[in-house]
Amino acid sequence: MASIGRVPTQPLQNLLEQAFPDATELSVEDRTGGGDHFQVTVASPRFAGLALIDQHRLVNEALAEPLRDGTIHELRIKTKGTE
């Protein structure tokens, strides 16, 4: 298992910006200050017409590597489609 240390939110923000370049809202919050529990919010036209589970799946795919390697221990996702 990879060593888990304090990770700033910017690398996660960068991954989301790459996955959702058209996002009208995008934020990553370290919920506990420990660097492994995050709240992400993404508003994107890409989500329009998609079920919530599919919207969340796209976010999970964008953050697949930090989820896989243990960088992210807990992830809360808020999404919304925009026109």
C-alpha positions as CSV (number, residue, x, y, z in Angstrom):
1,M,0.0,0.0,0.0
2,A,1.3,3.5,-0.8
3,S,2.2,5.6,2.1
4,I,-0.6,8.0,2.9
5,G,0.5,11.5,3.8
6,R,-1.1,14.9,3.9
7,V,-2.1,15.8,0.4
8,P,-3.1,19.3,-0.7
9,T,-6.4,19.6,-2.6
10,Q,-4.7,21.1,-5.7
11,P,-3.7,17.8,-7.4
12,L,-7.3,16.6,-7.1
13,Q,-8.6,20.0,-8.3
14,N,-6.2,19.6,-11.4
15,L,-7.6,16.1,-12.1
16,L,-11.2,17.4,-12.0
17,E,-10.3,20.4,-14.2
18,Q,-8.8,18.1,-16.8
19,A,-11.8,15.8,-16.7
20,F,-14.4,18.6,-16.7
21,P,-12.9,21.6,-18.6
22,D,-16.3,23.0,-19.2
23,A,-17.3,23.0,-15.5
24,T,-19.1,26.1,-14.3
25,E,-18.3,25.2,-10.7
26,L,-15.6,23.0,-9.3
27,S,-14.2,22.8,-5.8
28,V,-12.3,20.4,-3.6
29,E,-12.5,20.7,0.2
30,D,-10.5,18.8,2.7
31,R,-13.3,18.0,5.1
32,T,-11.2,16.9,8.2
33,G,-7.9,18.6,7.7
34,G,-6.2,15.2,7.5
35,G,-5.7,15.2,3.8
36,D,-7.7,12.1,2.9
37,H,-11.4,13.0,3.4
38,F,-12.7,15.2,0.6
39,Q,-15.9,16.9,-0.5
40,V,-15.9,17.7,-4.3
41,T,-18.5,19.8,-6.1
42,V,-18.7,19.8,-9.9
43,A,-21.3,21.6,-12.0
44,S,-20.9,20.8,-15.7
45,P,-23.0,20.7,-18.9
46,R,-21.6,17.2,-19.3
47,F,-24.0,16.0,-16.5
48,A,-27.1,17.3,-18.2
49,G,-29.6,14.5,-18.7
50,L,-27.5,11.9,-16.7
51,A,-28.7,10.1,-13.7
52,L,-27.0,11.1,-10.4
53,I,-25.2,7.7,-10.2
54,D,-23.8,8.3,-13.7
55,Q,-22.6,11.8,-12.8
56,H,-20.9,10.5,-9.7
57,R,-19.3,7.7,-11.7
58,L,-17.7,10.3,-14.0
59,V,-16.2,12.0,-11.0
60,N,-15.0,8.7,-9.6
61,E,-13.4,7.9,-12.9
62,A,-11.6,11.3,-12.9
63,L,-10.2,10.6,-9.4
64,A,-9.5,6.9,-10.0
65,E,-5.8,6.9,-9.3
66,P,-6.0,8.8,-5.9
67,L,-8.9,6.5,-4.9
68,R,-7.0,3.4,-5.9
69,D,-3.8,4.3,-4.2
70,G,-5.5,5.3,-0.9
71,T,-4.8,9.0,-1.2
72,I,-8.5,9.5,-0.9
73,H,-10.0,7.6,2.0
74,E,-13.5,9.1,1.8
75,L,-15.1,11.1,-1.0
76,R,-18.3,13.0,-0.9
77,I,-19.6,14.2,-4.3
78,K,-22.0,16.9,-5.2
79,T,-22.8,17.2,-8.9
80,K,-25.2,19.2,-11.1
81,G,-25.8,19.6,-14.8
82,T,-25.8,23.0,-16.3
83,E,-27.0,24.3,-19.6
